[in-house]
Amino acid sequence: MIEILGWMSTIIVLAGFVLNAKSRYVWAMITWIIGDIGWITYDLFINNFSHLVLSLVIISINIYGIINLKKYK
């Protein structure tokens, strides 16, 4: 079951890359945040704290990016 969460998170993050390639930046960042929340959950189950921290940092960067895009739009 936990492996399915890992694969679903991977698919969601990859979908974010597709959205980014199509210049849908805010949607890409939201998609990455959702995928990284999945990764954080996965990492908690397998005790992979280095990747969990990476996911938290990526979420923070995406939130910062969304704020900047909204501010300058």
All heavy atoms as a GROMACS GRO file, in nm:
protein
  596
    1MET      N    1   0.082  -0.120   0.000
    1MET     CA    2   0.000   0.000   0.000
    1MET      C    3   0.086   0.127   0.000
    1MET      O    4   0.059   0.221  -0.072
    1MET     CB    5  -0.093  -0.004   0.121
    1MET     CG    6  -0.188   0.110   0.128
    1MET     SD    7  -0.307   0.100  -0.005
    1MET     CE    8  -0.411   0.233   0.036
    2ILE      N    9   0.192   0.127   0.083
    2ILE     CA   10   0.277   0.245   0.092
    2ILE      C   11   0.350   0.270  -0.039
    2ILE      O   12   0.376   0.384  -0.077
    2ILE     CB   13   0.376   0.233   0.212
    2ILE    CG1   14   0.448   0.365   0.236
    2ILE    CG2   15   0.476   0.123   0.192
    2ILE    CD1   16   0.360   0.475   0.283
    3GLU      N   17   0.382   0.163  -0.111
    3GLU     CA   18   0.449   0.179  -0.240
    3GLU      C   19   0.359   0.253  -0.340
    3GLU      O   20   0.408   0.332  -0.422
    3GLU     CB   21   0.489   0.043  -0.296
    3GLU     CG   22   0.580   0.055  -0.416
    3GLU     CD   23   0.638  -0.077  -0.459
    3GLU    OE1   24   0.658  -0.166  -0.374
    3GLU    OE2   25   0.662  -0.092  -0.580
    4ILE      N   26   0.230   0.230  -0.331
    4ILE     CA   27   0.135   0.301  -0.418
    4ILE      C   28   0.142   0.451  -0.391
    4ILE      O   29   0.139   0.532  -0.484
    4ILE     CB   30  -0.008   0.247  -0.398
    4ILE    CG1   31  -0.017   0.102  -0.448
    4ILE    CG2   32  -0.111   0.334  -0.468
    4ILE    CD1   33  -0.145   0.033  -0.414
    5LEU      N   34   0.154   0.490  -0.263
    5LEU     CA   35   0.165   0.631  -0.228
    5LEU      C   36   0.290   0.692  -0.292
    5LEU      O   37   0.287   0.804  -0.345
    5LEU     CB   38   0.169   0.650  -0.076
    5LEU     CG   39   0.189   0.793  -0.027
    5LEU    CD1   40   0.078   0.885  -0.075
    5LEU    CD2   41   0.200   0.795   0.125
    6GLY      N   42   0.401   0.619  -0.289
    6GLY     CA   43   0.523   0.667  -0.352
    6GLY      C   44   0.507   0.688  -0.501
    6GLY      O   45   0.549   0.790  -0.557
    7TRP      N   46   0.444   0.591  -0.568
    7TRP     CA   47   0.423   0.603  -0.713
    7TRP      C   48   0.324   0.714  -0.746
    7TRP      O   49   0.344   0.788  -0.843
    7TRP     CB   50   0.377   0.471  -0.773
    7TRP     CG   51   0.491   0.375  -0.791
    7TRP    CD1   52   0.516   0.262  -0.720
    7TRP    CD2   53   0.597   0.388  -0.886
    7TRP    NE1   54   0.631   0.204  -0.766
    7TRP    CE2   55   0.683   0.278  -0.868
    7TRP    CE3   56   0.630   0.481  -0.985
    7TRP    CZ2   57   0.798   0.259  -0.944
    7TRP    CZ3   58   0.744   0.462  -1.061
    7TRP    CH2   59   0.826   0.352  -1.040
    8MET      N   60   0.219   0.727  -0.668
    8MET     CA   61   0.122   0.835  -0.693
    8MET      C   62   0.188   0.972  -0.674
    8MET      O   63   0.164   1.064  -0.752
    8MET     CB   64   0.001   0.821  -0.600
    8MET     CG   65  -0.087   0.701  -0.631
    8MET     SD   66  -0.151   0.699  -0.799
    8MET     CE   67  -0.246   0.847  -0.803
    9SER      N   68   0.270   0.985  -0.572
    9SER     CA   69   0.341   1.111  -0.549
    9SER      C   70   0.433   1.143  -0.666
    9SER      O   71   0.444   1.258  -0.709
    9SER     CB   72   0.421   1.104  -0.418
    9SER     OG   73   0.334   1.083  -0.310
   10THR      N   74   0.500   1.040  -0.718
   10THR     CA   75   0.587   1.059  -0.834
   10THR      C   76   0.508   1.107  -0.954
   10THR      O   77   0.549   1.202  -1.023
   10THR     CB   78   0.659   0.926  -0.868
   10THR    OG1   79   0.739   0.888  -0.756
   10THR    CG2   80   0.745   0.941  -0.991
   11ILE      N   81   0.393   1.046  -0.980
   11ILE     CA   82   0.310   1.084  -1.094
   11ILE      C   83   0.261   1.229  -1.079
   11ILE      O   84   0.262   1.307  -1.174
   11ILE     CB   85   0.192   0.986  -1.110
   11ILE    CG1   86   0.245   0.850  -1.156
   11ILE    CG2   87   0.087   1.040  -1.206
   11ILE    CD1   88   0.145   0.736  -1.144
   12ILE      N   89   0.222   1.266  -0.957
   12ILE     CA   90   0.173   1.402  -0.933
   12ILE      C   91   0.285   1.504  -0.955
   12ILE      O   92   0.264   1.608  -1.018
   12ILE     CB   93   0.112   1.413  -0.791
   12ILE    CG1   94  -0.015   1.328  -0.783
   12ILE    CG2   95   0.084   1.558  -0.754
   12ILE    CD1   96  -0.066   1.309  -0.642
   13VAL      N   97   0.405   1.474  -0.904
   13VAL     CA   98   0.518   1.566  -0.922
   13VAL      C   99   0.551   1.578  -1.071
   13VAL      O  100   0.578   1.688  -1.121
   13VAL     CB  101   0.639   1.520  -0.839
   13VAL    CG1  102   0.765   1.596  -0.880
   13VAL    CG2  103   0.612   1.540  -0.690
   14LEU      N  104   0.549   1.467  -1.144
   14LEU     CA  105   0.575   1.471  -1.289
   14LEU      C  106   0.468   1.554  -1.361
   14LEU      O  107   0.500   1.627  -1.456
   14LEU     CB  108   0.583   1.330  -1.346
   14LEU     CG  109   0.707   1.250  -1.304
   14LEU    CD1  110   0.695   1.106  -1.352
   14LEU    CD2  111   0.834   1.315  -1.356
   15ALA      N  112   0.344   1.544  -1.317
   15ALA     CA  113   0.238   1.626  -1.377
   15ALA      C  114   0.268   1.774  -1.354
   15ALA      O  115   0.241   1.858  -1.442
   15ALA     CB  116   0.103   1.589  -1.317
   16GLY      N  117   0.327   1.806  -1.240
   16GLY     CA  118   0.367   1.944  -1.214
   16GLY      C  119   0.472   1.992  -1.313
   16GLY      O  120   0.468   2.107  -1.359
   17PHE      N  121   0.564   1.904  -1.351
   17PHE     CA  122   0.664   1.942  -1.451
   17PHE      C  123   0.598   1.968  -1.587
   17PHE      O  124   0.638   2.060  -1.659
   17PHE     CB  125   0.770   1.832  -1.464
   17PHE     CG  126   0.872   1.836  -1.355
   17PHE    CD1  127   0.868   1.743  -1.252
   17PHE    CD2  128   0.970   1.933  -1.352
   17PHE    CE1  129   0.961   1.746  -1.151
   17PHE    CE2  130   1.065   1.938  -1.251
   17PHE     CZ  131   1.060   1.844  -1.150
   18VAL      N  132   0.498   1.888  -1.621
   18VAL     CA  133   0.426   1.910  -1.748
   18VAL      C  134   0.356   2.046  -1.744
   18VAL      O  135   0.362   2.123  -1.841
   18VAL     CB  136   0.326   1.795  -1.775
   18VAL    CG1  137   0.237   1.827  -1.895
   18VAL    CG2  138   0.401   1.664  -1.796
   19LEU      N  139   0.290   2.076  -1.634
   19LEU     CA  140   0.222   2.206  -1.621
   19LEU      C  141   0.322   2.321  -1.630
   19LEU      O  142   0.296   2.423  -1.693
   19LEU     CB  143   0.145   2.213  -1.489
   19LEU     CG  144   0.021   2.125  -1.481
   19LEU    CD1  145  -0.028   2.116  -1.337
   19LEU    CD2  146  -0.088   2.177  -1.572
   20ASN      N  147   0.438   2.303  -1.569
   20ASN     CA  148   0.541   2.406  -1.576
   20ASN      C  149   0.589   2.426  -1.720
   20ASN      O  150   0.607   2.539  -1.765
   20ASN     CB  151   0.659   2.368  -1.486
   20ASN     CG  152   0.761   2.477  -1.475
   20ASN    OD1  153   0.729   2.588  -1.434
   20ASN    ND2  154   0.884   2.447  -1.511
   21ALA      N  155   0.604   2.317  -1.793
   21ALA     CA  156   0.647   2.326  -1.933
   21ALA      C  157   0.544   2.397  -2.019
   21ALA      O  158   0.578   2.455  -2.123
   21ALA     CB  159   0.675   2.186  -1.987
   22LYS      N  160   0.418   2.392  -1.977
   22LYS     CA  161   0.310   2.459  -2.050
   22LYS      C  162   0.284   2.600  -1.996
   22LYS      O  163   0.179   2.658  -2.025
   22LYS     CB  164   0.182   2.375  -2.043
   22LYS     CG  165   0.195   2.243  -2.116
   22LYS     CD  166   0.065   2.167  -2.113
   22LYS     CE  167   0.078   2.042  -2.198
   22LYS     NZ  168  -0.051   1.989  -2.235
   23SER      N  169   0.378   2.652  -1.918
   23SER     CA  170   0.370   2.787  -1.861
   23SER      C  171   0.251   2.805  -1.767
   23SER      O  172   0.200   2.916  -1.752
   23SER     CB  173   0.366   2.892  -1.972
   23SER     OG  174   0.482   2.883  -2.051
   24ARG      N  175   0.208   2.700  -1.704
   24ARG     CA  176   0.101   2.707  -1.603
   24ARG      C  177   0.168   2.703  -1.466
   24ARG      O  178   0.154   2.608  -1.390
   24ARG     CB  179   0.004   2.591  -1.621
   24ARG     CG  180  -0.050   2.570  -1.761
   24ARG     CD  181  -0.149   2.673  -1.798
   24ARG     NE  182  -0.270   2.643  -1.724
   24ARG     CZ  183  -0.382   2.708  -1.735
   24ARG    NH1  184  -0.389   2.807  -1.821
   24ARG    NH2  185  -0.486   2.677  -1.665
   25TYR      N  186   0.242   2.811  -1.435
   25TYR     CA  187   0.335   2.810  -1.322
   25TYR      C  188   0.268   2.792  -1.187
   25TYR      O  189   0.314   2.712  -1.106
   25TYR     CB  190   0.420   2.937  -1.324
   25TYR     CG  191   0.495   2.954  -1.453
   25TYR    CD1  192   0.474   3.066  -1.534
   25TYR    CD2  193   0.584   2.858  -1.497
   25TYR    CE1  194   0.542   3.081  -1.654
   25TYR    CE2  195   0.653   2.871  -1.617
   25TYR     CZ  196   0.631   2.983  -1.695
   25TYR     OH  197   0.698   2.997  -1.813
   26VAL      N  198   0.161   2.865  -1.161
   26VAL     CA  199   0.096   2.852  -1.030
   26VAL      C  200   0.038   2.712  -1.014
   26VAL      O  201   0.056   2.649  -0.909
   26VAL     CB  202  -0.013   2.961  -1.011
   26VAL    CG1  203  -0.093   2.937  -0.884
   26VAL    CG2  204   0.050   3.100  -1.008
   27TRP      N  205  -0.026   2.661  -1.119
   27TRP     CA  206  -0.080   2.525  -1.110
   27TRP      C  207   0.030   2.422  -1.095
   27TRP      O  208   0.014   2.322  -1.024
   27TRP     CB  209  -0.168   2.493  -1.230
   27TRP     CG  210  -0.302   2.559  -1.220
   27TRP    CD1  211  -0.348   2.664  -1.294
   27TRP    CD2  212  -0.405   2.527  -1.126
   27TRP    NE1  213  -0.475   2.700  -1.252
   27TRP    CE2  214  -0.512   2.617  -1.148
   27TRP    CE3  215  -0.419   2.434  -1.025
   27TRP    CZ2  216  -0.629   2.614  -1.074
   27TRP    CZ3  217  -0.536   2.431  -0.950
   27TRP    CH2  218  -0.639   2.520  -0.976
   28ALA      N  219   0.144   2.446  -1.160
   28ALA     CA  220   0.258   2.355  -1.145
   28ALA      C  221   0.305   2.352  -1.000
   28ALA      O  222   0.328   2.245  -0.943
   28ALA     CB  223   0.372   2.398  -1.237
   29MET      N  224   0.316   2.470  -0.939
   29MET     CA  225   0.363   2.476  -0.801
   29MET      C  226   0.263   2.413  -0.704
   29MET      O  227   0.302   2.343  -0.610
   29MET     CB  228   0.393   2.621  -0.763
   29MET     CG  229   0.516   2.674  -0.832
   29MET     SD  230   0.554   2.841  -0.780
   29MET     CE  231   0.577   2.918  -0.938
   30ILE      N  232   0.135   2.435  -0.728
   30ILE     CA  233   0.033   2.371  -0.644
   30ILE      C  234   0.041   2.219  -0.658
   30ILE      O  235   0.033   2.146  -0.558
   30ILE     CB  236  -0.107   2.424  -0.681
   30ILE    CG1  237  -0.120   2.572  -0.639
   30ILE    CG2  238  -0.217   2.340  -0.617
   30ILE    CD1  239  -0.242   2.643  -0.693
   31THR      N  240   0.058   2.173  -0.780
   31THR     CA  241   0.069   2.029  -0.805
   31THR      C  242   0.192   1.972  -0.735
   31THR      O  243   0.187   1.865  -0.672
   31THR     CB  244   0.073   2.000  -0.956
   31THR    OG1  245  -0.042   2.058  -1.016
   31THR    CG2  246   0.077   1.852  -0.985
   32TRP      N  247   0.306   2.044  -0.743
   32TRP     CA  248   0.427   1.999  -0.673
   32TRP      C  249   0.404   1.994  -0.522
   32TRP      O  250   0.451   1.900  -0.456
   32TRP     CB  251   0.544   2.091  -0.704
   32TRP     CG  252   0.602   2.073  -0.840
   32TRP    CD1  253   0.612   1.955  -0.910
   32TRP    CD2  254   0.658   2.173  -0.924
   32TRP    NE1  255   0.671   1.977  -1.032
   32TRP    CE2  256   0.701   2.112  -1.044
   32TRP    CE3  257   0.677   2.309  -0.910
   32TRP    CZ2  258   0.762   2.181  -1.146
   32TRP    CZ3  259   0.738   2.378  -1.012
   32TRP    CH2  260   0.780   2.315  -1.130
   33ILE      N  261   0.334   2.092  -0.468
   33ILE     CA  262   0.306   2.092  -0.324
   33ILE      C  263   0.227   1.968  -0.286
   33ILE      O  264   0.259   1.899  -0.188
   33ILE     CB  265   0.234   2.221  -0.281
   33ILE    CG1  266   0.330   2.340  -0.290
   33ILE    CG2  267   0.175   2.208  -0.140
   33ILE    CD1  268   0.263   2.476  -0.276
   34ILE      N  269   0.125   1.936  -0.363
   34ILE     CA  270   0.043   1.816  -0.335
   34ILE      C  271   0.129   1.690  -0.344
   34ILE      O  272   0.123   1.603  -0.257
   34ILE     CB  273  -0.077   1.809  -0.431
   34ILE    CG1  274  -0.172   1.926  -0.402
   34ILE    CG2  275  -0.149   1.674  -0.420
   34ILE    CD1  276  -0.278   1.948  -0.509
   35GLY      N  277   0.210   1.681  -0.449
   35GLY     CA  278   0.299   1.566  -0.463
   35GLY      C  279   0.398   1.555  -0.350
   35GLY      O  280   0.425   1.446  -0.297
   36ASP      N  281   0.452   1.670  -0.306
   36ASP     CA  282   0.549   1.667  -0.196
   36ASP      C  283   0.484   1.634  -0.062
   36ASP      O  284   0.547   1.573   0.024
   36ASP     CB  285   0.625   1.800  -0.188
   36ASP     CG  286   0.736   1.807  -0.291
   36ASP    OD1  287   0.804   1.705  -0.311
   36ASP    OD2  288   0.754   1.913  -0.352
   37ILE      N  289   0.358   1.670  -0.044
   37ILE     CA  290   0.286   1.627   0.077
   37ILE      C  291   0.275   1.474   0.077
   37ILE      O  292   0.293   1.409   0.180
   37ILE     CB  293   0.148   1.695   0.087
   37ILE    CG1  294   0.166   1.844   0.118
   37ILE    CG2  295   0.061   1.627   0.193
   37ILE    CD1  296   0.040   1.926   0.107
   38GLY      N  297   0.249   1.418  -0.041
   38GLY     CA  298   0.249   1.272  -0.053
   38GLY      C  299   0.385   1.213  -0.019
   38GLY      O  300   0.395   1.112   0.052
   39TRP      N  301   0.491   1.277  -0.068
   39TRP     CA  302   0.627   1.229  -0.038
   39TRP      C  303   0.658   1.240   0.111
   39TRP      O  304   0.723   1.151   0.167
   39TRP     CB  305   0.731   1.306  -0.120
   39TRP     CG  306   0.750   1.246  -0.255
   39TRP    CD1  307   0.723   1.304  -0.374
   39TRP    CD2  308   0.798   1.115  -0.284
   39TRP    NE1  309   0.751   1.217  -0.476
   39TRP    CE2  310   0.798   1.100  -0.423
   39TRP    CE3  311   0.840   1.009  -0.205
   39TRP    CZ2  312   0.838   0.983  -0.486
   39TRP    CZ3  313   0.880   0.892  -0.268
   39TRP    CH2  314   0.880   0.880  -0.406
   40ILE      N  315   0.614   1.347   0.175
   40ILE     CA  316   0.638   1.361   0.319
   40ILE      C  317   0.570   1.247   0.395
   40ILE      O  318   0.629   1.187   0.484
   40ILE     CB  319   0.589   1.499   0.369
   40ILE    CG1  320   0.684   1.608   0.318
   40ILE    CG2  321   0.579   1.503   0.521
   40ILE    CD1  322   0.633   1.750   0.338
   41THR      N  323   0.448   1.216   0.358
   41THR     CA  324   0.376   1.105   0.421
   41THR      C  325   0.451   0.975   0.398
   41THR      O  326   0.472   0.896   0.491
   41THR     CB  327   0.232   1.096   0.365
   41THR    OG1  328   0.169   1.223   0.381
   41THR    CG2  329   0.153   0.988   0.435
   42TYR      N  330   0.492   0.952   0.275
   42TYR     CA  331   0.569   0.832   0.240
   42TYR      C  332   0.697   0.825   0.322
   42TYR      O  333   0.731   0.721   0.379
   42TYR     CB  334   0.599   0.835   0.090
   42TYR     CG  335   0.681   0.720   0.038
   42TYR    CD1  336   0.620   0.600   0.004
   42TYR    CD2  337   0.819   0.731   0.021
   42TYR    CE1  338   0.694   0.494  -0.045
   42TYR    CE2  339   0.893   0.626  -0.028
   42TYR     CZ  340   0.831   0.508  -0.061
   42TYR     OH  341   0.905   0.402  -0.108
   43ASP      N  342   0.769   0.937   0.328
   43ASP     CA  343   0.896   0.941   0.400
   43ASP      C  344   0.878   0.913   0.549
   43ASP      O  345   0.965   0.851   0.611
   43ASP     CB  346   0.964   1.077   0.381
   43ASP     CG  347   1.013   1.097   0.239
   43ASP    OD1  348   1.038   0.997   0.169
   43ASP    OD2  349   1.026   1.214   0.197
   44LEU      N  350   0.767   0.958   0.607
   44LEU     CA  351   0.741   0.928   0.748
   44LEU      C  352   0.725   0.778   0.770
   44LEU      O  353   0.775   0.724   0.868
   44LEU     CB  354   0.616   1.002   0.796
   44LEU     CG  355   0.633   1.150   0.825
   44LEU    CD1  356   0.498   1.216   0.848
   44LEU    CD2  357   0.725   1.172   0.945
   45PHE      N  358   0.658   0.711   0.678
   45PHE     CA  359   0.638   0.567   0.690
   45PHE      C  360   0.768   0.489   0.678
   45PHE      O  361   0.785   0.386   0.743
   45PHE     CB  362   0.539   0.517   0.584
   45PHE     CG  363   0.396   0.531   0.625
   45PHE    CD1  364   0.320   0.635   0.574
   45PHE    CD2  365   0.336   0.443   0.714
   45PHE    CE1  366   0.188   0.650   0.609
   45PHE    CE2  367   0.204   0.457   0.751
   45PHE     CZ  368   0.129   0.561   0.699
   46ILE      N  369   0.860   0.537   0.595
   46ILE     CA  370   0.985   0.461   0.574
   46ILE      C  371   1.104   0.523   0.649
   46ILE      O  372   1.217   0.480   0.632
   46ILE     CB  373   1.017   0.446   0.424
   46ILE    CG1  374   1.048   0.581   0.359
   46ILE    CG2  375   0.905   0.373   0.352
   46ILE    CD1  376   1.108   0.568   0.220
   47ASN      N  377   1.078   0.624   0.731
   47ASN     CA  378   1.181   0.691   0.810
   47ASN      C  379   1.294   0.748   0.724
   47ASN      O  380   1.411   0.736   0.756
   47ASN     CB  381   1.239   0.596   0.916
   47ASN     CG  382   1.136   0.556   1.018
   47ASN    OD1  383   1.057   0.638   1.061
   47ASN    ND2  384   1.136   0.429   1.056
   48ASN      N  385   1.257   0.813   0.616
   48ASN     CA  386   1.354   0.876   0.526
   48ASN      C  387   1.351   1.027   0.550
   48ASN      O  388   1.289   1.102   0.476
   48ASN     CB  389   1.322   0.841   0.381
   48ASN     CG  390   1.428   0.891   0.286
   48ASN    OD1  391   1.529   0.947   0.326
   48ASN    ND2  392   1.404   0.870   0.158
   49PHE      N  393   1.418   1.070   0.655
   49PHE     CA  394   1.405   1.208   0.699
   49PHE      C  395   1.481   1.307   0.612
   49PHE      O  396   1.442   1.424   0.605
   49PHE     CB  397   1.445   1.219   0.846
   49PHE     CG  398   1.355   1.136   0.934
   49PHE    CD1  399   1.401   1.019   0.992
   49PHE    CD2  400   1.222   1.173   0.954
   49PHE    CE1  401   1.317   0.941   1.070
   49PHE    CE2  402   1.137   1.096   1.031
   49PHE     CZ  403   1.185   0.980   1.089
   50SER      N  404   1.586   1.265   0.545
   50SER     CA  405   1.657   1.358   0.457
   50SER      C  406   1.568   1.399   0.340
   50SER      O  407   1.562   1.517   0.303
   50SER     CB  408   1.788   1.297   0.407
   50SER     OG  409   1.763   1.178   0.333
   51HIS      N  410   1.495   1.305   0.283
   51HIS     CA  411   1.405   1.337   0.172
   51HIS      C  412   1.283   1.415   0.223
   51HIS      O  413   1.232   1.501   0.153
   51HIS     CB  414   1.361   1.210   0.098
   51HIS     CG  415   1.288   1.239  -0.028
   51HIS    ND1  416   1.150   1.239  -0.034
   51HIS    CD2  417   1.332   1.272  -0.151
   51HIS    CE1  418   1.114   1.269  -0.158
   51HIS    NE2  419   1.222   1.290  -0.230
   52LEU      N  420   1.240   1.385   0.344
   52LEU     CA  421   1.129   1.459   0.404
   52LEU      C  422   1.164   1.607   0.416
   52LEU      O  423   1.085   1.694   0.380
   52LEU     CB  424   1.097   1.400   0.542
   52LEU     CG  425   0.977   1.457   0.614
   52LEU    CD1  426   0.910   1.348   0.698
   52LEU    CD2  427   1.013   1.573   0.703
   53VAL      N  428   1.285   1.636   0.463
   53VAL     CA  429   1.329   1.775   0.475
   53VAL      C  430   1.337   1.839   0.337
   53VAL      O  431   1.296   1.954   0.319
   53VAL     CB  432   1.465   1.783   0.550
   53VAL    CG1  433   1.524   1.923   0.542
   53VAL    CG2  434   1.448   1.741   0.695
   54LEU      N  435   1.389   1.766   0.239
   54LEU     CA  436   1.394   1.818   0.102
   54LEU      C  437   1.254   1.855   0.054
   54LEU      O  438   1.234   1.962  -0.004
   54LEU     CB  439   1.457   1.716   0.008
   54LEU     CG  440   1.457   1.751  -0.141
   54LEU    CD1  441   1.541   1.875  -0.166
   54LEU    CD2  442   1.507   1.632  -0.222
   55SER      N  443   1.158   1.769   0.078
   55SER     CA  444   1.020   1.797   0.037
   55SER      C  445   0.964   1.921   0.106
   55SER      O  446   0.895   2.001   0.045
   55SER     CB  447   0.930   1.676   0.063
   55SER     OG  448   0.968   1.568  -0.020
   56LEU      N  449   0.995   1.937   0.235
   56LEU     CA  450   0.951   2.057   0.307
   56LEU      C  451   1.013   2.183   0.248
   56LEU      O  452   0.945   2.285   0.234
   56LEU     CB  453   0.987   2.046   0.456
   56LEU     CG  454   0.902   1.952   0.540
   56LEU    CD1  455   0.962   1.936   0.678
   56LEU    CD2  456   0.758   2.003   0.548
   57VAL      N  457   1.140   2.176   0.212
   57VAL     CA  458   1.207   2.292   0.152
   57VAL      C  459   1.145   2.323   0.016
   57VAL      O  460   1.119   2.440  -0.017
   57VAL     CB  461   1.359   2.267   0.141
   57VAL    CG1  462   1.426   2.375   0.057
   57VAL    CG2  463   1.421   2.260   0.280
   58ILE      N  464   1.118   2.220  -0.064
   58ILE     CA  465   1.057   2.240  -0.195
   58ILE      C  466   0.918   2.302  -0.181
   58ILE      O  467   0.882   2.393  -0.257
   58ILE     CB  468   1.053   2.109  -0.275
   58ILE    CG1  469   1.195   2.068  -0.313
   58ILE    CG2  470   0.965   2.121  -0.399
   58ILE    CD1  471   1.206   1.927  -0.370
   59ILE      N  472   0.840   2.258  -0.083
   59ILE     CA  473   0.709   2.318  -0.058
   59ILE      C  474   0.725   2.466  -0.024
   59ILE      O  475   0.652   2.551  -0.076
   59ILE     CB  476   0.633   2.243   0.053
   59ILE    CG1  477   0.586   2.107   0.002
   59ILE    CG2  478   0.515   2.325   0.105
   59ILE    CD1  479   0.529   2.016   0.109
   60SER      N  480   0.822   2.497   0.060
   60SER     CA  481   0.846   2.637   0.098
   60SER      C  482   0.884   2.722  -0.024
   60SER      O  483   0.834   2.834  -0.040
   60SER     CB  484   0.958   2.646   0.202
   60SER     OG  485   0.923   2.574   0.318
   61ILE      N  486   0.970   2.669  -0.109
   61ILE     CA  487   1.010   2.741  -0.231
   61ILE      C  488   0.890   2.762  -0.323
   61ILE      O  489   0.873   2.869  -0.382
   61ILE     CB  490   1.124   2.666  -0.302
   61ILE    CG1  491   1.251   2.672  -0.218
   61ILE    CG2  492   1.148   2.723  -0.442
   61ILE    CD1  493   1.360   2.577  -0.264
   62ASN      N  494   0.804   2.661  -0.335
   62ASN     CA  495   0.686   2.674  -0.420
   62ASN      C  496   0.589   2.778  -0.365
   62ASN      O  497   0.531   2.856  -0.442
   62ASN     CB  498   0.617   2.540  -0.439
   62ASN     CG  499   0.687   2.453  -0.538
   62ASN    OD1  500   0.728   2.500  -0.645
   62ASN    ND2  501   0.703   2.327  -0.507
   63ILE      N  502   0.570   2.781  -0.235
   63ILE     CA  503   0.484   2.883  -0.175
   63ILE      C  504   0.542   3.022  -0.200
   63ILE      O  505   0.470   3.115  -0.238
   63ILE     CB  506   0.463   2.856  -0.025
   63ILE    CG1  507   0.378   2.730  -0.007
   63ILE    CG2  508   0.398   2.977   0.045
   63ILE    CD1  509   0.370   2.680   0.136
   64TYR      N  510   0.672   3.037  -0.183
   64TYR     CA  511   0.740   3.163  -0.212
   64TYR      C  512   0.721   3.202  -0.359
   64TYR      O  513   0.692   3.318  -0.390
   64TYR     CB  514   0.889   3.149  -0.177
   64TYR     CG  515   0.971   3.270  -0.211
   64TYR    CD1  516   0.964   3.385  -0.135
   64TYR    CD2  517   1.058   3.268  -0.320
   64TYR    CE1  518   1.040   3.498  -0.166
   64TYR    CE2  519   1.135   3.379  -0.352
   64TYR     CZ  520   1.126   3.493  -0.275
   64TYR     OH  521   1.201   3.602  -0.307
   65GLY      N  522   0.733   3.105  -0.449
   65GLY     CA  523   0.713   3.131  -0.591
   65GLY      C  524   0.572   3.175  -0.624
   65GLY      O  525   0.551   3.268  -0.703
   66ILE      N  526   0.474   3.111  -0.563
   66ILE     CA  527   0.333   3.149  -0.585
   66ILE      C  528   0.310   3.292  -0.538
   66ILE      O  529   0.247   3.372  -0.607
   66ILE     CB  530   0.238   3.050  -0.515
   66ILE    CG1  531   0.242   2.914  -0.584
   66ILE    CG2  532   0.095   3.105  -0.512
   66ILE    CD1  533   0.173   2.803  -0.507
   67ILE      N  534   0.362   3.325  -0.420
   67ILE     CA  535   0.345   3.461  -0.367
   67ILE      C  536   0.409   3.562  -0.462
   67ILE      O  537   0.348   3.667  -0.492
   67ILE     CB  538   0.405   3.471  -0.225
   67ILE    CG1  539   0.321   3.391  -0.127
   67ILE    CG2  540   0.417   3.617  -0.180
   67ILE    CD1  541   0.384   3.368   0.009
   68ASN      N  542   0.528   3.534  -0.509
   68ASN     CA  543   0.595   3.627  -0.601
   68ASN      C  544   0.522   3.640  -0.733
   68ASN      O  545   0.512   3.750  -0.788
   68ASN     CB  546   0.740   3.585  -0.625
   68ASN     CG  547   0.830   3.631  -0.514
   68ASN    OD1  548   0.803   3.728  -0.446
   68ASN    ND2  549   0.940   3.559  -0.495
   69LEU      N  550   0.473   3.531  -0.787
   69LEU     CA  551   0.398   3.538  -0.913
   69LEU      C  552   0.272   3.622  -0.896
   69LEU      O  553   0.237   3.701  -0.984
   69LEU     CB  554   0.362   3.398  -0.964
   69LEU     CG  555   0.475   3.322  -1.032
   69LEU    CD1  556   0.431   3.179  -1.060
   69LEU    CD2  557   0.517   3.391  -1.160
   70LYS      N  558   0.202   3.603  -0.785
   70LYS     CA  559   0.081   3.681  -0.760
   70LYS      C  560   0.113   3.829  -0.739
   70LYS      O  561   0.039   3.915  -0.783
   70LYS     CB  562   0.006   3.625  -0.638
   70LYS     CG  563  -0.046   3.485  -0.655
   70LYS     CD  564  -0.162   3.481  -0.750
   70LYS     CE  565  -0.219   3.341  -0.754
   70LYS     NZ  566  -0.330   3.332  -0.845
   71LYS      N  567   0.226   3.857  -0.673
   71LYS     CA  568   0.265   3.993  -0.643
   71LYS      C  569   0.301   4.070  -0.770
   71LYS      O  570   0.265   4.186  -0.785
   71LYS     CB  571   0.383   3.994  -0.547
   71LYS     CG  572   0.420   4.132  -0.498
   71LYS     CD  573   0.541   4.144  -0.407
   71LYS     CE  574   0.593   4.021  -0.345
   71LYS     NZ  575   0.714   4.043  -0.264
   72TYR      N  576   0.370   4.006  -0.861
   72TYR     CA  577   0.418   4.074  -0.980
   72TYR      C  578   0.326   4.062  -1.100
   72TYR      O  579   0.354   4.114  -1.206
   72TYR     CB  580   0.557   4.023  -1.018
   72TYR     CG  581   0.660   4.057  -0.913
   72TYR    CD1  582   0.723   3.958  -0.839
   72TYR    CD2  583   0.692   4.190  -0.885
   72TYR    CE1  584   0.816   3.989  -0.742
   72TYR    CE2  585   0.784   4.223  -0.788
   72TYR     CZ  586   0.846   4.121  -0.717
   72TYR     OH  587   0.938   4.153  -0.620
   73LYS      N  588   0.213   3.996  -1.083
   73LYS     CA  589   0.119   3.978  -1.193
   73LYS      C  590   0.025   4.092  -1.207
   73LYS      O  591  -0.012   4.171  -1.137
   73LYS     CB  592   0.040   3.850  -1.172
   73LYS     CG  593  -0.006   3.790  -1.301
   73LYS     CD  594  -0.054   3.651  -1.278
   73LYS     CE  595  -0.072   3.586  -1.414
   73LYS     NZ  596  -0.123   3.455  -1.406
   0.00000   0.00000   0.00000
